[in-house]
Amino acid sequence: MVARDWWWPWWISSLFDVGVVVLAVIVFVRSNRRRVRQIATLIGIGAIVAAGLAPVVMKDMDSHSNSPMRMQTGNTMTMTTP
């Protein structure tokens, strides 16, 4: 998979999501408009869920960096190395 060659660790993604939550809270507190507060709430909830799921979805790939990855294309099985 190409994503494994350049993707960052899960904790960086969670850190980004925490920043999004902070911004959503700031917008929620400073806004007087109901619609803006609802959107900020939805974005904040989404960022909390993403931050919580990042360790599960984005497993640490350092332990697998030396093992070949199997990639199936059609009916053939090919071996690739990271």
N, CA, C and O atoms as a Tinker XYZ file with bonds, in Angstrom:
   328  protein
     1  N      0.835000   -1.176000    0.000000    73     2
     2  CA     0.000000    0.000000    0.000000    64     1     3
     3  C      0.885000    1.246000    0.000000    63     2     4     5
     4  O      1.868000    1.318000    0.737000    81     3
     5  N      0.540000    2.190000   -0.802000    73     3     6
     6  CA     1.325000    3.412000   -0.896000    64     5     7
     7  C      1.226000    4.230000    0.387000    63     6     8     9
     8  O      2.198000    4.870000    0.790000    81     7
     9  N      0.069000    4.214000    1.027000    73     7    10
    10  CA    -0.139000    5.021000    2.231000    64     9    11
    11  C      0.839000    4.654000    3.342000    63    10    12    13
    12  O      1.213000    5.513000    4.141000    81    11
    13  N      1.254000    3.407000    3.404000    73    11    14
    14  CA     2.170000    2.984000    4.464000    64    13    15
    15  C      3.560000    3.563000    4.282000    63    14    16    17
    16  O      4.328000    3.633000    5.241000    81    15
    17  N      3.895000    3.978000    3.071000    73    15    18
    18  CA     5.219000    4.528000    2.811000    64    17    19
    19  C      5.363000    5.968000    3.286000    63    18    20    21
    20  O      6.472000    6.405000    3.592000    81    19
    21  N      4.268000    6.707000    3.352000    73    19    22
    22  CA     4.401000    8.124000    3.685000    64    21    23
    23  C      3.511000    8.561000    4.838000    63    22    24    25
    24  O      3.588000    9.717000    5.255000    81    23
    25  N      2.680000    7.692000    5.361000    73    23    26
    26  CA     1.714000    8.077000    6.378000    64    25    27
    27  C      2.393000    8.348000    7.708000    63    26    28    29
    28  O      3.409000    7.726000    8.018000    81    27
    29  N      1.858000    9.253000    8.491000    73    27    30
    30  CA     2.427000    9.594000    9.793000    64    29    31
    31  C      1.871000    8.669000   10.873000    63    30    32    33
    32  O      0.881000    7.974000   10.645000    81    31
    33  N      2.503000    8.657000   12.048000    73    31    34
    34  CA     2.015000    7.806000   13.147000    64    33    35
    35  C      0.645000    8.265000   13.653000    63    34    36    37
    36  O      0.226000    9.395000   13.404000    81    35
    37  N     -0.041000    7.372000   14.365000    73    35    38
    38  CA    -1.398000    7.656000   14.840000    64    37    39
    39  C     -1.442000    8.828000   15.795000    63    38    40    41
    40  O     -2.420000    9.576000   15.791000    81    39
    41  N     -0.419000    9.017000   16.613000    73    39    42
    42  CA    -0.469000   10.078000   17.618000    64    41    43
    43  C     -0.419000   11.461000   16.981000    63    42    44    45
    44  O     -0.926000   12.421000   17.561000    81    43
    45  N      0.178000   11.581000   15.809000    73    43    46
    46  CA     0.162000   12.873000   15.113000    64    45    47
    47  C     -1.252000   13.174000   14.632000    63    46    48    49
    48  O     -1.713000   14.312000   14.722000    81    47
    49  N     -1.934000   12.165000   14.125000    73    47    50
    50  CA    -3.319000   12.344000   13.706000    64    49    51
    51  C     -4.205000   12.724000   14.898000    63    50    52    53
    52  O     -5.067000   13.595000   14.784000    81    51
    53  N     -3.986000   12.064000   16.037000    73    51    54
    54  CA    -4.760000   12.394000   17.234000    64    53    55
    55  C     -4.467000   13.810000   17.719000    63    54    56    57
    56  O     -5.368000   14.516000   18.174000    81    55
    57  N     -3.207000   14.220000   17.620000    73    55    58
    58  CA    -2.832000   15.580000   18.005000    64    57    59
    59  C     -3.532000   16.605000   17.117000    63    58    60    61
    60  O     -4.015000   17.627000   17.606000    81    59
    61  N     -3.585000   16.336000   15.828000    73    59    62
    62  CA    -4.308000   17.199000   14.903000    64    61    63
    63  C     -5.792000   17.261000   15.283000    63    62    64    65
    64  O     -6.395000   18.334000   15.281000    81    63
    65  N     -6.369000   16.111000   15.606000    73    63    66
    66  CA    -7.782000   16.069000   15.986000    64    65    67
    67  C     -8.057000   16.844000   17.271000    63    66    68    69
    68  O     -9.103000   17.480000   17.401000    81    67
    69  N     -7.134000   16.795000   18.206000    73    67    70
    70  CA    -7.289000   17.579000   19.441000    64    69    71
    71  C     -7.293000   19.071000   19.107000    63    70    72    73
    72  O     -8.054000   19.838000   19.698000    81    71
    73  N     -6.455000   19.479000   18.171000    73    71    74
    74  CA    -6.460000   20.877000   17.723000    64    73    75
    75  C     -7.795000   21.268000   17.102000    63    74    76    77
    76  O     -8.289000   22.375000   17.320000    81    75
    77  N     -8.372000   20.364000   16.334000    73    75    78
    78  CA    -9.688000   20.630000   15.730000    64    77    79
    79  C    -10.755000   20.751000   16.819000    63    78    80    81
    80  O    -11.641000   21.600000   16.725000    81    79
    81  N    -10.675000   19.908000   17.850000    73    79    82
    82  CA   -11.623000   19.997000   18.965000    64    81    83
    83  C    -11.492000   21.344000   19.666000    63    82    84    85
    84  O    -12.498000   21.975000   19.992000    81    83
    85  N    -10.265000   21.785000   19.899000    73    83    86
    86  CA   -10.043000   23.080000   20.549000    64    85    87
    87  C    -10.650000   24.203000   19.715000    63    86    88    89
    88  O    -11.315000   25.086000   20.256000    81    87
    89  N    -10.426000   24.176000   18.401000    73    87    90
    90  CA   -11.014000   25.207000   17.537000    64    89    91
    91  C    -12.543000   25.143000   17.557000    63    90    92    93
    92  O    -13.206000   26.180000   17.577000    81    91
    93  N    -13.099000   23.942000   17.553000    73    91    94
    94  CA   -14.556000   23.810000   17.588000    64    93    95
    95  C    -15.123000   24.359000   18.895000    63    94    96    97
    96  O    -16.182000   24.987000   18.891000    81    95
    97  N    -14.439000   24.132000   20.001000    73    95    98
    98  CA   -14.889000   24.665000   21.290000    64    97    99
    99  C    -14.816000   26.187000   21.288000    63    98   100   101
   100  O    -15.726000   26.855000   21.778000    81    99
   101  N    -13.739000   26.734000   20.739000    73    99   102
   102  CA   -13.603000   28.199000   20.668000    64   101   103
   103  C    -14.736000   28.797000   19.834000    63   102   104   105
   104  O    -15.341000   29.795000   20.225000    81   103
   105  N    -15.023000   28.177000   18.673000    73   103   106
   106  CA   -16.112000   28.679000   17.825000    64   105   107
   107  C    -17.442000   28.543000   18.555000    63   106   108   109
   108  O    -18.273000   29.448000   18.490000    81   107
   109  N    -17.655000   27.435000   19.244000    73   107   110
   110  CA   -18.899000   27.218000   19.975000    64   109   111
   111  C    -19.103000   28.280000   21.050000    63   110   112   113
   112  O    -20.203000   28.813000   21.198000    81   111
   113  N    -18.052000   28.589000   21.798000    73   111   114
   114  CA   -18.158000   29.543000   22.903000    64   113   115
   115  C    -18.359000   30.971000   22.389000    63   114   116   117
   116  O    -19.117000   31.745000   22.974000    81   115
   117  N    -17.682000   31.313000   21.301000    73   115   118
   118  CA   -17.712000   32.708000   20.830000    64   117   119
   119  C    -18.901000   33.024000   19.937000    63   118   120   121
   120  O    -19.221000   34.193000   19.720000    81   119
   121  N    -19.551000   32.005000   19.424000    73   119   122
   122  CA   -20.637000   32.239000   18.479000    64   121   123
   123  C    -21.973000   32.407000   19.197000    63   122   124   125
   124  O    -22.239000   31.776000   20.221000    81   123
   125  N    -22.798000   33.272000   18.630000    73   123   126
   126  CA   -24.160000   33.474000   19.139000    64   125   127
   127  C    -25.192000   32.791000   18.253000    63   126   128   129
   128  O    -26.342000   32.611000   18.653000    81   127
   129  N    -24.779000   32.412000   17.054000    73   127   130
   130  CA   -25.709000   31.817000   16.099000    64   129   131
   131  C    -25.860000   30.324000   16.368000    63   130   132   133
   132  O    -24.884000   29.591000   16.529000    81   131
   133  N    -27.115000   29.906000   16.409000    73   131   134
   134  CA   -27.413000   28.514000   16.733000    64   133   135
   135  C    -26.835000   27.546000   15.698000    63   134   136   137
   136  O    -26.279000   26.513000   16.071000    81   135
   137  N    -26.954000   27.858000   14.423000    73   135   138
   138  CA   -26.476000   26.972000   13.348000    64   137   139
   139  C    -24.959000   26.797000   13.417000    63   138   140   141
   140  O    -24.457000   25.690000   13.228000    81   139
   141  N    -24.235000   27.867000   13.683000    73   139   142
   142  CA   -22.771000   27.785000   13.786000    64   141   143
   143  C    -22.374000   26.910000   14.975000    63   142   144   145
   144  O    -21.429000   26.125000   14.892000    81   143
   145  N    -23.104000   27.054000   16.076000    73   143   146
   146  CA   -22.811000   26.230000   17.251000    64   145   147
   147  C    -23.110000   24.755000   16.987000    63   146   148   149
   148  O    -22.384000   23.886000   17.472000    81   147
   149  N    -24.168000   24.458000   16.227000    73   147   150
   150  CA   -24.480000   23.078000   15.880000    64   149   151
   151  C    -23.395000   22.468000   14.994000    63   150   152   153
   152  O    -22.993000   21.322000   15.196000    81   151
   153  N    -22.930000   23.232000   14.023000    73   151   154
   154  CA   -21.865000   22.745000   13.142000    64   153   155
   155  C    -20.573000   22.545000   13.926000    63   154   156   157
   156  O    -19.879000   21.547000   13.732000    81   155
   157  N    -20.247000   23.481000   14.807000    73   155   158
   158  CA   -19.048000   23.330000   15.638000    64   157   159
   159  C    -19.148000   22.095000   16.531000    63   158   160   161
   160  O    -18.152000   21.408000   16.756000    81   159
   161  N    -20.344000   21.814000   17.038000    73   159   162
   162  CA   -20.554000   20.622000   17.864000    64   161   163
   163  C    -20.335000   19.350000   17.047000    63   162   164   165
   164  O    -19.665000   18.425000   17.506000    81   163
   165  N    -20.892000   19.301000   15.850000    73   163   166
   166  CA   -20.707000   18.126000   14.989000    64   165   167
   167  C    -19.240000   17.914000   14.627000    63   166   168   169
   168  O    -18.745000   16.787000   14.657000    81   167
   169  N    -18.554000   18.990000   14.288000    73   167   170
   170  CA   -17.135000   18.882000   13.950000    64   169   171
   171  C    -16.331000   18.437000   15.167000    63   170   172   173
   172  O    -15.425000   17.611000   15.054000    81   171
   173  N    -16.665000   18.986000   16.324000    73   171   174
   174  CA   -15.969000   18.594000   17.547000    64   173   175
   175  C    -16.179000   17.121000   17.889000    63   174   176   177
   176  O    -15.234000   16.432000   18.272000    81   175
   177  N    -17.402000   16.641000   17.755000    73   175   178
   178  CA   -17.685000   15.225000   18.020000    64   177   179
   179  C    -16.941000   14.340000   17.024000    63   178   180   181
   180  O    -16.370000   13.315000   17.397000    81   179
   181  N    -16.953000   14.742000   15.769000    73   179   182
   182  CA   -16.220000   13.976000   14.753000    64   181   183
   183  C    -14.728000   13.915000   15.041000    63   182   184   185
   184  O    -14.097000   12.874000   14.857000    81   183
   185  N    -14.165000   15.029000   15.492000    73   183   186
   186  CA   -12.738000   15.056000   15.814000    64   185   187
   187  C    -12.420000   14.199000   17.034000    63   186   188   189
   188  O    -11.370000   13.559000   17.087000    81   187
   189  N    -13.314000   14.182000   18.007000    73   187   190
   190  CA   -13.112000   13.335000   19.192000    64   189   191
   191  C    -13.138000   11.860000   18.789000    63   190   192   193
   192  O    -12.305000   11.072000   19.236000    81   191
   193  N    -14.098000   11.499000   17.947000    73   191   194
   194  CA   -14.179000   10.113000   17.482000    64   193   195
   195  C    -12.939000    9.751000   16.678000    63   194   196   197
   196  O    -12.379000    8.670000   16.862000    81   195
   197  N    -12.498000   10.642000   15.785000    73   195   198
   198  CA   -11.313000   10.371000   14.971000    64   197   199
   199  C    -10.070000   10.227000   15.841000    63   198   200   201
   200  O     -9.231000    9.362000   15.588000    81   199
   201  N     -9.948000   11.065000   16.860000    73   199   202
   202  CA    -8.795000   10.971000   17.760000    64   201   203
   203  C     -8.815000    9.665000   18.540000    63   202   204   205
   204  O     -7.765000    9.075000   18.794000    81   203
   205  N     -9.993000    9.219000   18.916000    73   203   206
   206  CA   -10.097000    7.965000   19.654000    64   205   207
   207  C     -9.855000    6.738000   18.798000    63   206   208   209
   208  O     -9.328000    5.736000   19.281000    81   207
   209  N    -10.236000    6.807000   17.530000    73   207   210
   210  CA   -10.066000    5.665000   16.643000    64   209   211
   211  C     -8.691000    5.605000   15.975000    63   210   212   213
   212  O     -8.311000    4.561000   15.445000    81   211
   213  N     -7.956000    6.687000   15.993000    73   211   214
   214  CA    -6.659000    6.718000   15.308000    64   213   215
   215  C     -5.704000    5.625000   15.776000    63   214   216   217
   216  O     -5.062000    5.003000   14.930000    81   215
   217  N     -5.572000    5.353000   17.076000    73   215   218
   218  CA    -4.658000    4.279000   17.478000    64   217   219
   219  C     -5.092000    2.902000   16.975000    63   218   220   221
   220  O     -4.252000    2.028000   16.762000    81   219
   221  N     -6.388000    2.707000   16.786000    73   219   222
   222  CA    -6.887000    1.418000   16.321000    64   221   223
   223  C     -6.708000    1.283000   14.816000    63   222   224   225
   224  O     -6.257000    0.250000   14.322000    81   223
   225  N     -7.066000    2.335000   14.099000    73   223   226
   226  CA    -7.031000    2.294000   12.640000    64   225   227
   227  C     -5.612000    2.423000   12.095000    63   226   228   229
   228  O     -5.240000    1.728000   11.149000    81   227
   229  N     -4.832000    3.301000   12.685000    73   227   230
   230  CA    -3.475000    3.565000   12.200000    64   229   231
   231  C     -2.475000    2.862000   13.103000    63   230   232   233
   232  O     -1.845000    3.492000   13.953000    81   231
   233  N     -2.332000    1.576000   12.919000    73   231   234
   234  CA    -1.403000    0.813000   13.739000    64   233   235
   235  C      0.026000    1.256000   13.459000    63   234   236   237
   236  O      0.336000    1.735000   12.368000    81   235
   237  N      0.892000    1.091000   14.454000    73   235   238
   238  CA     2.292000    1.471000   14.319000    64   237   239
   239  C      2.951000    0.572000   13.284000    63   238   240   241
   240  O      3.018000   -0.643000   13.470000    81   239
   241  N      3.428000    1.147000   12.216000    73   239   242
   242  CA     3.988000    0.371000   11.124000    64   241   243
   243  C      5.489000    0.129000   11.275000    63   242   244   245
   244  O      6.075000   -0.571000   10.448000    81   243
   245  N      6.123000    0.683000   12.298000    73   243   246
   246  CA     7.561000    0.504000   12.462000    64   245   247
   247  C      7.941000   -0.951000   12.665000    63   246   248   249
   248  O      8.989000   -1.382000   12.184000    81   247
   249  N      7.129000   -1.708000   13.354000    73   247   250
   250  CA     7.451000   -3.107000   13.619000    64   249   251
   251  C      7.327000   -3.961000   12.362000    63   250   252   253
   252  O      7.886000   -5.056000   12.302000    81   251
   253  N      6.601000   -3.471000   11.361000    73   251   254
   254  CA     6.409000   -4.235000   10.142000    64   253   255
   255  C      7.234000   -3.692000    8.977000    63   254   256   257
   256  O      7.047000   -4.129000    7.841000    81   255
   257  N      8.127000   -2.768000    9.228000    73   255   258
   258  CA     8.821000   -2.096000    8.133000    64   257   259
   259  C      9.780000   -3.010000    7.384000    63   258   260   261
   260  O     10.078000   -2.732000    6.223000    81   259
   261  N     10.278000   -4.087000    7.986000    73   259   262
   262  CA    11.220000   -4.967000    7.321000    64   261   263
   263  C     10.554000   -6.173000    6.668000    63   262   264   265
   264  O     11.208000   -6.905000    5.925000    81   263
   265  N      9.278000   -6.394000    6.929000    73   263   266
   266  CA     8.610000   -7.550000    6.350000    64   265   267
   267  C      7.956000   -7.159000    5.029000    63   266   268   269
   268  O      7.432000   -6.053000    4.897000    81   267
   269  N      7.984000   -8.063000    4.053000    73   267   270
   270  CA     7.338000   -7.743000    2.773000    64   269   271
   271  C      5.833000   -7.710000    2.926000    63   270   272   273
   272  O      5.263000   -8.440000    3.737000    81   271
   273  N      5.200000   -6.864000    2.148000    73   271   274
   274  CA     3.744000   -6.757000    2.168000    64   273   275
   275  C      3.192000   -7.503000    0.959000    63   274   276   277
   276  O      3.757000   -7.435000   -0.133000    81   275
   277  N      2.103000   -8.205000    1.155000    73   275   278
   278  CA     1.471000   -8.898000    0.047000    64   277   279
   279  C      0.373000   -8.007000   -0.516000    63   278   280   281
   280  O     -0.468000   -7.480000    0.213000    81   279
   281  N      0.407000   -7.858000   -1.826000    73   279   282
   282  CA    -0.585000   -7.034000   -2.490000    64   281   283
   283  C     -1.243000   -7.885000   -3.564000    63   282   284   285
   284  O     -0.566000   -8.422000   -4.441000    81   283
   285  N     -2.549000   -8.007000   -3.495000    73   283   286
   286  CA    -3.241000   -8.831000   -4.462000    64   285   287
   287  C     -3.782000   -7.939000   -5.561000    63   286   288   289
   288  O     -4.499000   -6.971000   -5.307000    81   287
   289  N     -3.424000   -8.287000   -6.786000    73   287   290
   290  CA    -3.915000   -7.553000   -7.939000    64   289   291
   291  C     -4.594000   -8.551000   -8.863000    63   290   292   293
   292  O     -3.927000   -9.383000   -9.477000    81   291
   293  N     -5.879000   -8.478000   -8.963000    73   291   294
   294  CA    -6.615000   -9.427000   -9.798000    64   293   295
   295  C     -6.511000  -10.828000   -9.232000    63   294   296   297
   296  O     -6.834000  -11.064000   -8.068000    81   295
   297  N     -6.057000  -11.762000  -10.065000    73   295   298
   298  CA    -5.921000  -13.154000   -9.645000    64   297   299
   299  C     -4.493000  -13.505000   -9.279000    63   298   300   301
   300  O     -4.227000  -14.649000   -8.911000    81   299
   301  N     -3.563000  -12.562000   -9.365000    73   299   302
   302  CA    -2.162000  -12.859000   -9.085000    64   301   303
   303  C     -1.772000  -12.300000   -7.727000    63   302   304   305
   304  O     -2.342000  -11.314000   -7.261000    81   303
   305  N     -0.811000  -12.930000   -7.106000    73   303   306
   306  CA    -0.307000  -12.476000   -5.813000    64   305   307
   307  C      1.115000  -11.981000   -6.036000    63   306   308   309
   308  O      1.957000  -12.727000   -6.536000    81   307
   309  N      1.394000  -10.729000   -5.672000    73   307   310
   310  CA     2.728000  -10.173000   -5.868000    64   309   311
   311  C      3.308000   -9.782000   -4.514000    63   310   312   313
   312  O      2.574000   -9.484000   -3.573000    81   311
   313  N      4.612000   -9.789000   -4.433000    73   311   314
   314  CA     5.309000   -9.405000   -3.204000    64   313   315
   315  C      5.945000   -8.043000   -3.417000    63   314   316   317
   316  O      6.584000   -7.797000   -4.440000    81   315
   317  N      5.766000   -7.166000   -2.445000    73   315   318
   318  CA     6.408000   -5.859000   -2.488000    64   317   319
   319  C      7.164000   -5.654000   -1.191000    63   318   320   321
   320  O      6.837000   -6.270000   -0.176000    81   319
   321  N      8.149000   -4.813000   -1.213000    73   319   322
   322  CA     8.861000   -4.461000    0.006000    64   321   323
   323  C      8.686000   -2.975000    0.246000    63   322   324   325
   324  O      8.664000   -2.197000   -0.708000    81   323
   325  N      8.564000   -2.572000    1.477000    73   323   326
   326  CA     8.334000   -1.149000    1.770000    64   325   327
   327  C      9.533000   -0.295000    1.450000    63   326   328
   328  O      9.494000    0.920000    1.643000    81   327
